[in-house]
């Protein structure tokens, strides 16, 4: 089993916080879809991937996949399904922005195999949306979710952000209240991150903006977990909440170490022993694929790398580390190292350890980066 990730880098405009590879060169969409189809064919013709690889999830991320035309999306999916072995019950997710969703879009979308929608709402406050340079309004986000529900989509996820400069607990609670009214199946919530190279980073560096203090941000996260769990959502990963039965299968595969093939500019792949990533340049990617030479880099994962990734991804989830599985994957030395460095966190109440499991406590979730850092092999 494996997952397929397809990166669609096109955006109508760039948000000030985004550090994912994206471009506003919409005139290149047709060539890009051609390149995606060719890359997929080429990648399936060489090890470790092949036409018999069974994909259980497909995820169109970006960028903004909903910026592709219906014809381009149809051609892409036709190629995927004719080239790959796709599980009959595959989860097929497409990211979309509220401003792209209307009756015509949804009518055409029903002819595609997409069965899960992930919508970048971010906030229901129009002033903060303008601050982020988002193109939609709060009303448009509400209308878009309702339109998707009316169209029959029963697996919808929305993204929210907290930790805005100057954001109060009351303002964040208002966002959560609006989100819960929508009764969607899944919610991802992230603290606003300041990534180097973004417009947000420039504003912070210049002093034009002051980051929210850590204590308020922590209280916002606590409020998030309390509101979501009280409303019947499973807190199954640090930033993710779902109704029972609606966890993101694709993203869960990342945390479970399941291999995935990534195609597109800047896309990453993982085969269990190595990672590969394509060049984050539209021209370099398209020209390379057209010449049957995708420009990419790769690395073989050492035992230390695999141990560190395992600890990081498993501790992000509510299930934590299954010690039986850990012992099958790693040596007694790795187990001894894990348990020795774990002791201060079990003593401090950040981690719960049983005979066969290790997972973060509620307290430990709030300091998860520190816990994981202490368990990593340097």
PyMOL commands that set and color helices and strands:
alter all, ss='L'
color gray80, all
select helices_A, chain A and resi 26-43+65-67+70-83+98-100+103-109+126-132+138-150+169-182+199-206+214-230+249-255+282-290+303-315+323-329+332-347+362-365+368-375
alter helices_A, ss='H'
color red, helices_A
select strands_A, chain A and resi 2-8+54-62+85-96+116-122+156-162+186-191+234-237+240-242+260-263+268-270+274-278+296-300+321-322+351-353+357-360
alter strands_A, ss='S'
color yellow, strands_A
deselect
rebuild
show_as cartoon
